[in-house]
Amino acid sequence: MSSVVRLSRRSSRPDGDSTDPDIIHSHDFSSVYQPILSPTHQKLVGYEALVRVHKNGEAVSPLALFEQAEAHGQTPALDRHLLQLHLDNFAASGQPVWLFLNINPATCIHPEASLERLASQCQQSGIHPEKVVLELVESASDNPAALLEFIDKAKTCGFQIAIDDFGMGDSNFERLWRINPLIVKLDRSLLVNAESHSRARMLLESLVKMIRESGSLVLLEGIENHTQARIALETEADLLQGFLLARPSVLEDHSQELTEHRLRTVVADSSEWTLQDVRDREGYLRLLRFEILEACHSLSRELPFDTACRRLLEVDGVKRCFLLDSRGIQQGNLARANPDLQRGRFNPLYHSAGACWSHREYFRNALERPQSISSCRPYVALPDAKRTITLSTMLPGQRVFCVDIHPDEVFGGKITFPATL
C-alpha cells in the first residue's frame, strides 16, 4: 500500500446529524496520481488515484479526515465527492491508461446503488468503465457474499477488478479464485520481508507464480530501492509501483517520459546485476563440481573419509558428507563442515550411521545417473531440520557419495541447482 492514505475503508452511519460540520466544504481536496508501470512493455499503463487534504492552508491527514467523517455520518458523501474529483482530474488528462480507484468495501452492502452512482460519475467525466480498475481488499468485507455480488455486477458494468493488499490478514485463495480479478496487488510487507529473508523471497516468488498461473496479473507495489526492484523483477511480476519509479503527483506535473526512462534504467541495472549473479553462480557450481570430484578421487585412493572431504567442506554452503552402500545404508557417521554448536540439545537423529536412505531421491538419482553428480529437490534434512539439497554420485564398489548443502546460505538463497553438475 502506498504511504499516501487512500479512500476510507471504514463503514459509516447512513445519515448525519444536520448540526454536524460540513466536512466536504470546510476542507480543500486535491487528487494525486501514482504511476503503475509494465516492466515488460517498459511503459506507463495506469495511475492510482490518491487524495491530499488541506484546511486553512494546513495539511490534514486523510485518515483523520475519514475518522471525522465516520463520526458524523458523512463518509458516503465524502467518498462520492472524492471519486468524482479523481475522475474529473483524470479525464482532463485524456491519457489512454487505467485509472485505479480504491472502493470502500462497506459500499458492497448496497451494490446496485453504488455501481449505478459510480457508472453515472464515469459517464459525467467521459471515462468508459473499462478504463477504471476498482481496487478492493478481498478480506476486508464482513459479508463475502455481498462482495462477490458487487464484483460480478461491477464486471457486468465493464469495470476491471483488482484485489489490493493480498497476502496480509486472512487473505484467502479460494475467494481470490472465485473473484477472478484482472490484477492482484500484493501487500508491500511481502516485498519488504523478501528483501531481508531468503525464505520470504522464495515464498514471494511462489506466490507470484501461483497467482499468474491462476489467470490474474500481479502488481508489486511499494518499491522504494534498487534491491526491492531487483526482487520484484526476478519474480516476473507484471506491474510495478513505488517511490523508486515515481511519487504521487498531480497529472499536470507528471512527466510520463521521465518515469518510463527511470523504469528502463531500473530494468537495465537489474539485468546487469542478474548477469553478474549468473556468472558468480556458474563459478560456484564449477568449483563445487571440482571439489566433489577431488573428494571422489581421494576416496578411490582409500584416504580417510574426513581427510578426503576436508577441502569440499570448506566450500560455502557445504555442511555434510556421507557414504551409502548399494542398498542405501549409511557407512559410518557424517563428515561435518563445522562443530555442531547445538550438539548438547537432545536429538535422537543426530547420529545416523547405519541409517537406510534408499527411499531418498538423492540415492535413486545416483543409481539412475551413475556417471553424473546429481542434485535433488530441496527438503528438510533430519540432522539439523534445515532446508537442504543433497548432491550424489556413484563411486567404485557401488557406493554412493553424498554432499549436503544449505542453499539458503549461498548467494542469499537465490541459487538454483541444475539436475546434474
C-alpha positions in Angstrom: 0.0 0.0 0.0 1.2 3.5 -0.8 2.3 5.6 2.1 -0.3 8.2 1.0 -3.5 7.2 2.7 -6.3 6.3 0.3 -10.0 6.4 0.4 -11.6 5.2 3.7 -12.3 1.5 4.1 -14.4 2.1 7.2 -18.1 1.7 7.5 -20.3 4.7 8.3 -23.6 5.7 9.6 -26.3 6.1 6.9 -27.3 9.6 7.8 -25.5 12.5 9.5 -26.9 15.0 12.0 -27.9 18.3 10.5 -25.8 20.1 13.1 -22.7 18.2 12.1 -20.0 20.3 10.4 -19.9 20.2 6.6 -16.6 18.3 6.1 -16.6 18.5 2.4 -16.9 22.3 2.2 -14.6 23.0 5.1 -11.6 21.2 3.5 -9.7 21.6 0.3 -9.1 18.3 -1.7 -6.7 17.5 -4.5 -6.1 14.4 -6.5 -2.6 13.0 -6.8 -1.8 10.0 -9.1 1.0 7.4 -8.7 2.1 5.7 -11.9 1.8 2.0 -12.4 4.2 0.6 -15.0 4.8 -2.6 -17.0 8.4 -3.7 -16.9 7.8 -5.9 -20.0 6.5 -3.1 -22.1 8.7 -0.6 -20.2 5.9 2.0 -20.2 3.3 3.6 -18.0 0.0 1.7 -18.1 -2.0 3.2 -15.3 -2.4 5.6 -12.3 -3.6 5.0 -8.8 -5.7 7.9 -7.6 -4.9 9.2 -4.1 -6.1 12.2 -2.1 -4.3 15.1 -0.4 -6.3 17.2 2.1 -5.8 20.8 3.5 -7.7 23.0 5.8 -6.9 26.7 6.2 -3.6 26.0 4.3 -2.5 23.3 6.7 -2.1 19.6 5.6 -4.7 17.2 7.1 -4.2 13.5 7.4 -6.7 11.7 5.2 -7.0 9.1 7.9 -8.0 11.7 10.5 -10.5 13.3 8.0 -12.2 10.0 7.4 -12.4 9.2 11.1 -14.2 12.6 11.5 -16.5 11.9 8.5 -17.4 8.5 10.0 -18.2 10.1 13.4 -20.6 12.5 11.7 -22.1 10.0 9.2 -20.6 11.8 6.2 -18.4 9.0 4.8 -20.7 8.2 1.8 -20.9 11.8 0.7 -17.1 12.2 1.1 -16.4 9.1 -0.9 -18.7 10.3 -3.7 -17.0 13.7 -3.7 -13.5 12.3 -3.9 -14.4 9.7 -6.6 -15.8 12.5 -8.7 -12.8 14.6 -8.1 -10.4 11.8 -9.2 -12.5 11.0 -12.3 -12.7 14.6 -13.4 -9.0 15.3 -13.0 -8.1 12.1 -14.7 -10.5 12.8 -17.6 -8.9 16.1 -18.2 -5.5 14.5 -18.9 -7.0 12.2 -21.7 -4.3 9.6 -21.2 -5.0 6.1 -22.6 -4.2 4.2 -19.4 -6.0 2.6 -16.5 -7.3 4.6 -13.5 -7.1 2.7 -10.3 -9.8 3.7 -7.7 -10.0 2.4 -4.1 -13.5 1.3 -3.2 -14.8 1.2 0.3 -16.0 -2.5 1.0 -18.9 -1.0 3.0 -20.5 0.1 -0.3 -21.0 -3.6 -1.1 -23.9 -3.6 1.3 -25.9 -1.8 -1.4 -24.0 -2.9 -4.6 -26.5 -1.8 -7.2 -26.9 1.7 -5.9 -23.1 2.1 -5.5 -22.3 0.9 -9.0 -25.1 2.9 -10.6 -23.7 6.0 -8.9 -20.1 5.2 -9.9 -21.2 4.4 -13.5 -23.0 7.7 -13.6 -19.9 9.5 -12.3 -17.8 7.9 -15.0 -20.3 9.0 -17.7 -20.3 12.5 -16.4 -16.5 12.6 -16.6 -16.4 11.0 -20.1 -14.5 7.9 -18.9 -15.6 4.4 -20.0 -15.7 1.9 -17.1 -13.3 -0.4 -18.9 -10.5 2.2 -18.2 -11.4 2.1 -14.4 -9.8 -0.5 -12.2 -11.7 -0.9 -8.9 -9.4 -1.8 -6.0 -10.9 -3.9 -3.2 -9.5 -5.7 -0.2 -10.9 -9.2 -0.5 -10.5 -9.8 3.2 -12.0 -6.5 4.4 -15.7 -7.2 3.9 -17.8 -8.7 6.7 -20.1 -10.0 4.0 -18.1 -12.1 1.4 -21.3 -13.0 -0.5 -22.1 -9.2 -0.9 -18.5 -8.6 -2.0 -18.8 -11.3 -4.7 -22.2 -9.9 -5.8 -20.7 -6.4 -6.0 -17.8 -7.7 -8.1 -20.0 -9.7 -10.5 -22.1 -6.6 -11.2 -19.1 -4.4 -11.5 -17.7 -6.7 -14.2 -21.1 -6.6 -15.9 -20.9 -2.8 -16.0 -17.5 -3.0 -17.6 -15.3 -2.2 -14.6 -12.0 -4.0 -14.1 -11.3 -5.5 -10.7 -8.1 -5.5 -8.7 -7.6 -7.2 -5.3 -5.5 -4.9 -3.0 -3.1 -5.9 -0.2 -3.3 -9.6 -0.9 -1.1 -11.7 1.4 -1.9 -9.9 4.6 -4.5 -10.7 7.3 -6.8 -13.5 6.3 -6.3 -13.3 2.5 -7.9 -16.4 1.0 -7.0 -18.2 -2.2 -10.5 -19.7 -2.5 -12.0 -16.2 -2.5 -9.3 -15.0 -4.9 -10.2 -17.7 -7.5 -13.9 -17.0 -7.1 -13.4 -13.3 -7.6 -11.1 -13.9 -10.6 -9.7 -10.3 -10.7 -7.8 -8.9 -13.5 -5.0 -7.7 -11.1 -3.8 -8.8 -7.7 -1.8 -6.2 -5.8 0.5 -7.9 -3.2 0.9 -6.3 0.2 4.1 -4.4 0.4 5.2 -6.3 3.6 5.8 -9.4 1.3 8.4 -7.4 -0.6 10.0 -5.9 2.5 10.4 -9.3 4.1 11.8 -10.7 0.9 14.5 -8.1 1.0 15.7 -9.4 4.3 14.9 -13.1 4.3 15.7 -15.7 1.6 12.8 -17.9 2.5 10.4 -14.9 2.3 11.8 -14.2 -1.2 11.1 -17.8 -2.3 7.6 -17.6 -0.9 7.0 -14.3 -2.7 8.2 -15.9 -6.0 6.0 -18.9 -5.5 3.0 -16.6 -4.7 3.5 -14.5 -7.8 3.8 -17.7 -10.0 0.7 -19.2 -8.4 -1.4 -16.1 -9.0 -0.2 -15.7 -12.6 -1.0 -19.3 -13.3 -4.5 -18.8 -11.9 -5.2 -16.2 -14.5 -4.5 -12.8 -12.9 -1.8 -10.2 -13.4 0.4 -9.4 -10.4 1.3 -5.9 -9.2 4.1 -5.4 -6.7 3.8 -2.0 -5.0 5.9 -0.1 -2.5 9.2 -0.4 -4.5 11.5 2.1 -2.8 15.0 0.9 -3.6 17.0 -1.0 -6.2 17.2 -4.2 -4.2 13.4 -4.3 -4.0 13.2 -3.5 -7.7 15.5 -6.4 -8.5 13.5 -8.8 -6.3 10.3 -7.6 -8.0 11.7 -8.1 -11.5 13.1 -11.6 -10.6 9.6 -12.7 -9.5 8.4 -11.8 -13.1 5.6 -9.6 -11.6 3.6 -8.0 -14.4 3.2 -4.5 -13.0 5.3 -2.3 -10.7 4.6 0.7 -8.5 6.6 2.6 -5.9 8.6 5.7 -5.0 11.7 4.5 -6.8 9.8 4.7 -10.1 7.6 7.7 -9.4 6.0 9.5 -6.5 2.3 10.6 -6.5 1.8 13.9 -8.1 -0.9 16.0 -9.9 -1.1 14.8 -13.5 0.0 18.2 -14.8 3.3 17.9 -13.0 4.0 14.3 -14.0 6.4 13.5 -16.9 5.5 10.2 -18.4 8.7 10.3 -20.4 10.8 10.7 -17.3 9.0 7.9 -15.4 9.4 5.5 -18.3 13.1 6.4 -18.6 13.5 5.7 -14.9 11.8 2.3 -15.4 14.1 1.5 -18.2 17.2 2.4 -16.1 16.0 0.2 -13.2 15.4 -2.7 -15.6 18.8 -2.3 -17.2 20.6 -2.1 -13.8 18.7 -5.2 -12.6 19.6 -7.1 -15.8 23.3 -6.3 -15.3 23.1 -7.5 -11.7 21.4 -10.6 -12.8 24.1 -11.3 -15.4 26.8 -10.9 -12.8 24.9 -13.1 -10.4 24.6 -15.8 -13.1 28.4 -15.6 -13.7 29.1 -15.9 -10.0 26.7 -18.8 -9.6 28.2 -20.6 -12.5 31.7 -20.2 -11.0 30.4 -21.5 -7.7 28.9 -24.6 -9.3 32.2 -25.3 -11.3 34.1 -25.1 -8.0 31.7 -27.3 -6.3 31.9 -29.9 -9.0 35.7 -29.8 -9.0 35.9 -30.4 -5.2 33.4 -33.2 -5.3 35.4 -35.0 -8.0 38.6 -34.4 -6.0 36.9 -35.9 -2.9 35.8 -38.9 -5.0 39.3 -39.4 -6.3 40.7 -39.3 -2.7 38.1 -41.9 -1.6 39.0 -44.1 -4.5 42.6 -43.9 -3.2 41.2 -45.0 0.2 42.1 -41.9 2.1 40.3 -41.5 5.4 36.8 -40.1 4.9 37.3 -36.9 6.9 40.6 -36.2 5.0 39.0 -36.8 1.6 36.2 -34.4 2.4 38.2 -31.7 4.1 38.5 -29.2 1.2 35.0 -29.9 0.0 33.6 -29.0 3.4 35.3 -25.6 3.1 33.1 -24.6 0.1 30.4 -22.1 1.0 27.1 -23.9 1.9 28.5 -27.4 2.1 27.6 -28.9 5.5 28.0 -32.6 5.5 29.3 -35.6 3.5 28.4 -39.2 3.9 28.7 -42.6 2.2 25.9 -45.1 1.3 26.3 -48.7 0.2 24.4 -50.2 -2.7 21.4 -50.7 -0.5 21.3 -47.1 0.7 22.7 -48.0 4.2 24.9 -45.2 5.6 28.5 -46.3 6.1 29.9 -44.6 9.2 28.9 -41.2 10.5 28.9 -37.8 8.9 31.8 -35.6 8.0 30.8 -32.1 9.0 31.9 -28.7 8.0 31.8 -27.2 11.5 31.4 -28.4 15.0 27.7 -28.7 15.9 27.2 -25.9 18.3 23.8 -27.3 19.3 25.1 -30.8 20.0 24.1 -30.6 23.6 20.5 -30.3 22.6 18.8 -33.7 22.6 18.3 -35.1 19.0 17.9 -38.8 18.5 18.5 -38.3 14.8 21.9 -36.8 15.3 24.0 -40.0 14.8 23.0 -41.6 11.5 25.5 -44.4 10.9 23.6 -47.4 9.7 20.5 -45.4 8.7 18.8 -46.5 5.5 18.4 -43.7 2.9 17.3 -45.9 0.0 13.9 -44.1 -0.2 15.6 -40.7 -0.7 15.6 -39.0 -4.1 19.4 -38.4 -4.0 20.1 -42.2 -3.6 17.8 -43.0 -6.6 19.5 -40.2 -8.6 22.9 -41.8 -8.1 21.7 -45.2 -9.2 19.9 -43.8 -12.3 22.8 -41.4 -13.3 26.0 -43.2 -12.0 28.3 -41.1 -14.2 26.9 -37.8 -13.1 26.8 -35.6 -10.0 23.0 -35.2 -9.4 21.1 -32.8 -7.2 17.8 -33.5 -5.5 14.9 -31.2 -4.8 15.1 -29.1 -1.6 14.0 -30.9 1.6 14.3 -30.5 5.4 17.3 -32.7 6.5 17.0 -34.7 9.7 20.3 -33.8 11.3 19.6 -30.1 11.6 16.0 -29.6 10.4 17.2 -27.0 7.8 16.4 -26.7 4.1 18.9 -28.9 2.3 19.9 -30.0 -1.2 21.9 -33.3 -1.5 24.3 -33.9 -4.3 25.1 -37.5 -5.0 27.3 -39.6 -7.3 28.3 -43.2 -7.7 31.8 -44.4 -6.6 33.5 -47.7 -7.5 32.2 -50.6 -5.5 28.6 -49.4 -5.8 29.0 -46.8 -3.1 27.1 -43.5 -3.2 28.9 -40.3 -2.1 26.5 -37.7 -0.8 27.1 -34.0 -0.1 24.5 -31.9 1.9 24.3 -28.2 1.1 22.3 -25.4 2.7 21.2 -23.4 -0.4 19.9 -20.5 1.7 23.5 -19.7 2.8 24.7 -19.4 -0.8 24.0 -16.2 -2.8 21.3 -15.3 -0.4 19.3 -18.4 -1.3 19.0 -17.3 -4.9 21.0 -20.1 -6.5 19.3 -22.8 -8.5 21.0 -26.2 -8.7 20.7 -28.0 -12.1 19.7 -31.6 -12.2 23.3 -32.6 -12.8 26.5 -30.6 -12.2 
